[in-house]
């Protein structure tokens, strides 16, 4: 997740800014702040000093009386791949039409601000945002090592100390998926978590990680409802995976992997919050999901049911899954599926009949539940 012009515009110093051209380029990536008010020399050296993603801050004093040089300046900004130009309103209240046409055509944002906005403060705030982004990328690399590499104990302890500097008696890792949460709201969520719970949320891919340290497990249980409420406020469609509790820093890699695995399985099951300690069967299946015998088992078990569905246009599999999720309660399954209770009973009995298990209720539950879980794991692993 990179910092864009759109994210920069969320800074408080830019709340009264005006986009005068190139609004279609607000998702351009910003990589560096470049402050200059000197005339540009249009040569290879000047282009070599410019970086793609540069954000320029200018008063345009040096080119305010030369329309050609003003146009050439913005032509340079566009062709060098810079992200945008922030201009004060002090010396150039109106832009020439050819400059506006150039920037609009190339979706190059030109943003006008008051000359009362302090340059130094603006450069500082943008730079801090970019530095935070670089820190998050470094963190992501560390986390990827824990998730995907075989590490020595000393390496695990080193990364653990970086990610979680203070280990208390126990700790739990939480991994989050935060779909469509923009940078501004992510940073606001970070701030609220730090202020209210002294927790540091770190960005990871399309979500984040945090470590909850505590002396007594009741501290985590007491805080979790409020934490969930915060996440739901900022991202209604969030998902979370929660590891088991650990005491030793040497187990840090295991805690991170548990949280990530729980999140993946929870998303597969369309659950909001998923605890690793509740997923024993799924964890076993995830470890052997590519086993040929397992695939043969769930295919042979579910084939007669899928065939019946196709022939009769009946949601047999969904009915079984709902029935199992309702702990075998026909009435609850009927309410959830908005069907008559007798319809649910008929479908379950039909499924038993198709599998030759009319008189083997326990075997039906055991075998079909396992087959459905195995199929879900296989489908999820292929995505």
N, C-alpha and C positions, 0 to 999 in steps of 0.2 A: 504494500500500500504506500504509494508515494505522495509527497506534498504537491498539491496543484494550486493554480491561481485561485480557484474557487475557495480552497482552504485558507489561503493568505487573506482573502477578502473578509474572512470571519474575524480577523484580529480587531480588537476594540479601536485601535488607532485608525482603522479604515472603515469604520461603521458609516461615515458620512461621505465615502468616496463615490465617484460616478464613473460608470463604464461608458466611455464616449464612442468606443468602436471595438469590434472584434469580440463581441459577447459569446460567439460560438466557440471560442477557444479557451474557455474557463477551465477545462480539464487538462490543459497543458501542464507538464511536470516542471516544477521549480527545483533547481539544483544548487543555485548560488545567488547571492546578492551582489550586484555590481553597481556601485555608485560612481557616477562621473558627470562632469559638466564641461568637459573639454571637447573641442571638435574632433570628430573621428577621421583618422587617416584611412582611406579606403584602399588597403593593400593587404598582401598575404600575411604580414606580421599581425595586423589588427585582427584578421580573421582567426589566426592561430591562437590569439590571446582570449578570444571569445569562446565560451563553452555552451554547448547545447543546454538549454534550461536556465540560462542566466536571466535574472530578474533585474531590470534596469530602473534606477530611481534618478530622475532628472528634473531640473528646472527649465532646461532648454534655452537658458539665457544666451549661450554662445551662438545659437542658430535662429533665434527668434526673428531676425530681420532678413534672413536669407531663405526663401521658400525652397529653392533647389537643394540647399544643404540640409534643410529640415527633412525634405522628402528622402534624400539619400541616406540620412541617419536612420530613418525607419525602414528603409529598404535593407540596410545592413542588419538591423535587428531581426527582420523577418527572415532573411536568407541565411543568417548565422545560426538560426534555430533557437533563439532566445524565447523565454516563456511569455514575457509581457513587459510593458513599460509603465511605470508609475510617474506621473507628471504633476508638478505643482501648478496651481492656477495663477501664479504671480505674473509671469511674463508672456504667456501665450493663452489668453482667454478663449480664443477661437482657433481651431485647426483648419488648415487649407483642405479643400474638398479632395484633392488628389491624394493627400496623406490618409484621409479617412477612407477613401475608396481602396487604397492599397491594404490597409490594416483590416478592413472589413472583409475584403475578398480572401485574405489569407487567414482569417479567423485569429488575428493577432490582437489580444486585448490591450487597449490603451486606457489607463485608469487615471482619472483626474482627482487630486486631493487638494485640500486647503494648504496654503503656504505656512499656516500656523502649526501644521503637524511636524513635530521635531524629527529631522532626518535620523539623528542618532538613535532615538527610541524606536523608530520604525525599523532601522537596520538591525537593531538588537532583537526585537521581537521576531522578525522573520528568521534571523540566524538561529535563534533558540529553537524555533519550530523545526528548522532543517537539522539541527544538531540532535534533537530528540528523535527525529526520523532515523538518523544514522545509528544512534544508540539502539533503537529497536531492531534494526537490521543486524547489528552485532549480536544482540540477544537471540534473534531468530536462528542465527548460525550456531550459537551455543546449544540451543534447544534441539536443533536438528542432529547434532552430534549425540546427544543423549538418546534421542529416539531411534536413530538408525545406525549408529556405530557401536562396535565392541570396544569398550573403554577400560583402561586399567583403573584400579581403585583410586590412585592419586589423581587421575584425570577427572573421575566422577566428583571427588571432593573439591577439586579446583573449580569446576564448573558450578557445583552446588554452592560454593561460597560466593561465587559471582552472582548467581541467580537469587540466592536466599542467604544474605550475609549473616543473619541471626537465627540460629536454630534453637527453638525452645524444647520442652520435654517431648512434644510430639508435633507433627506437621501433616497437613493434607494438601495435595495438589489439585487444582481445579483448572480444567481446560474448557474454553468457551468458543462457540461458533456464533458470530454476530453479523448476520447477513444484512447488507445494505446500511451498515452503520458508518457514517462519514467521519472524517478525522475530527471535525469540531465536536461532535457528540461523543466520540471516543474519548477525547481529552477531558470533556466535562465529566464523563463517567469515571475516568481515572481520578480526577480531582475529588469527586464526591466519595469514592471508596477510600482515598487517602485521608480525607478530613473526618469521615464518620467512623471508619474501621481501622485506620492506620494500615491499609492494605495497598500494595503496589500492583496494579494491573499492567502487565506487559503485553504489547501487541505481538500476535503470532498469526501469520497468514491472514485468514478472514475472521479472526477472532482474537483471543488472548489467553494468557495464563496468569494465575496468581497462586501464591503459596500462603496458606493460613497456618501460622504457628500459634501454639497454645500450651498452657500448662495443664489444663483440664479439658476433656472432650466437651464438657457442657458449654464451654466458651464458644466452640464452633457451632453447636446446636442452637445456642441462643442468637448468634449473629446471622445464621444462614437465612432465615426468613426475610430479614431486612436487606441482605445482599441480593437475594432473588428479586425482591421488589424493585431495587435500584436497576438491575439488569433489565427487568421487564419494562421499566419506565423508559429507558433509553433505547431498547431494542426488543419490541414485543415478540419477535420470532426467534429469540435467542435459544440456544441449547447449551447444556453444561454436562461435563463428565467429571466425576469426583472420585479420586483415588481412595484407597483404604488409608488408615492412619499409620504413620511410621515414626520410629523413635530415632534411628541412626542416620546421620548424614550419608553414610555409605550406601543407604538404600534409595538415595535421591533419584537415581536413574529409573529405578523400578516405579517410584511414585509418579514420575512424569509419564512413563509409558502406560501406567494404569489409567491415569486421567484421560490421556489421548484415546486409548482403546475404548474407554467407557463412553466418551463423546461420540465416537464413530458408531458404536453399536446403538446408542441412544437415538442418534439421528436416523439410523436404519429403522428403528422401532417407532420413530416419530414421537419420542418422549422429550419432555422439556428438560428434565434433570435425571441423570442416570448415575447410580453408584456402582463402582466396580465390584463391591462385595455382593451385589445382587445379580451378578451376571456369570455365575460359574459355568453354566452350560454353554452360553454364547462364547465365553473365553476359550473353552475347549474346542468348540466348532471353528472359531477363527484360526486356531492353531493348525487345524487339519482341513481347512476348507477346500484345498485343491486335491484332496485324497479321492482317487477314482472310486473306491468302495463306498465312500460317503455319498458321492454324487449318484451312484447307481441306486443306493438305498432310497434317497428321497425322490428320485425320478420314478422308480417302480411303485413307491407308495402313493405318490400324488397323481400319477398318470391316469388311473381310472376316474379320479375326481375331476381332473381337468377335462377329460374327454366328455364326461357327463355334462359339464358346464357348457361346452361348445355345442353339444347336440340339443340341449334344452334351454339354453340362455338363462341359466340360473347361477346366482352368485354363491356357489357351494363353498368354495375355499374361504371367501370372506365371512360366510356364516360360521364356519368352523373356527376361524381365528377369533371372531367376536365371542363365540360360545366359550372358547378356552380362556379368553381375556376376562370373561365374566365368571370365571371359576365354575363353569358348568351350570350356571343359573339360566334356565330357558327364558324366564320372565325378563331378567335384566338384559339378556341378549336381544330379545324382541324389542324392548324399549330403545336400545341403542341403534338397532337397525330399522326402527320404525316399521316393524312387521308384526303380524299376529303371532302369539306364542306357539300356536299349533303349526305355523309355517316353519318355525325354527326347529321344532321337534321332528317334523317330517324330513327336513333337510339333513339333520344329524343322523336320523335313522337310515336315510337313503345312503349317506356316506358310509355308514357301518356296513350296510348291505353290499355296496360296491366293493368293499375291501374284505368281505367275508368275515366280518367281526361283529355280527348282530348280537352274539352272546358273549362278547369279550370286551366289555366297556373299558376296563382298565388298560388293556392292550391297545385299544383304539386311541385312547387319550395319550398314552405314552408314545406310540409309534407315530401318529399323525403330528403331534406337537413337536417331536424331534425332527421330523421330515420338513415341516414348515420352517422351523428355525434354521435348519441346514440350507434350505433353499434361499431364505432371506440373506444369510451370510454369503452365499455364493453370488447372488445378484449384487449385493453391496460391494463385494470384493472386485467385481468386474467393472464397477463405475469409476 
